[in-house]
């Protein structure tokens, strides 16, 4: 999935039907979202919680810290 891109300044890009250009743009956004999910799913052991930490409590603590005055 790496490397797909579109050159919107390429000769003839604006001559393509608007519906096709829209489809290309949407497909590239979808591809980007899939690549992000793929990295999140298959990344190696980063950001794992310690065995004794409650994930929900950790998130609540982060929210509390972020929004407290």
C-alpha positions in Angstrom: 0.0 0.0 0.0 2.9 2.3 0.3 3.6 4.6 -2.6 0.2 5.0 -4.2 -0.4 8.7 -5.0 -1.9 10.8 -7.6 -0.4 13.8 -9.3 -3.2 16.3 -9.6 -0.9 18.6 -11.7 -0.2 15.9 -14.3 -1.2 16.7 -17.8 -4.7 15.5 -18.5 -5.8 15.1 -14.9 -8.4 17.9 -15.2 -9.6 16.4 -18.5 -10.7 13.3 -16.7 -14.4 13.1 -15.8 -15.1 14.6 -12.4 -16.8 11.4 -11.1 -13.6 9.5 -12.0 -11.4 12.0 -10.2 -13.6 11.9 -7.2 -13.4 8.0 -7.2 -9.6 8.2 -7.3 -9.5 10.7 -4.4 -11.9 8.6 -2.3 -10.0 5.4 -3.1 -6.7 7.0 -2.0 -8.3 8.2 1.3 -9.6 4.7 1.9 -6.2 3.2 1.1 -4.6 5.6 3.7 -7.1 4.6 6.4 -6.4 0.9 5.7 -2.7 1.5 5.9 -3.1 3.3 9.3 -5.2 0.4 10.6 -2.7 -2.1 9.2 0.1 -0.4 11.1 -2.0 -0.3 14.3 -2.9 -4.0 14.1 0.5 -5.3 13.2 3.0 -3.0 14.9 5.3 -4.8 17.3 4.5 -4.6 21.0 4.5 -0.8 21.2 2.3 1.0 23.8 1.3 -2.2 25.6 -0.2 -1.7 29.0 1.6 -3.4 31.9 -0.2 -6.6 33.0 -1.5 -5.0 36.1 -2.8 -1.7 34.6 -6.5 -1.3 33.8 -6.8 0.2 30.2 -10.0 2.0 30.9 -8.7 3.5 34.1 -5.6 4.7 32.3 -7.7 6.4 29.6 -9.9 8.0 32.2 -6.9 9.3 34.1 -5.5 10.8 30.8 -8.9 12.5 30.1 -9.0 13.8 33.6 -5.5 15.2 33.3 -6.2 16.8 29.9 -9.5 18.5 30.9 -8.7 19.5 34.5 -8.1 23.1 35.4 
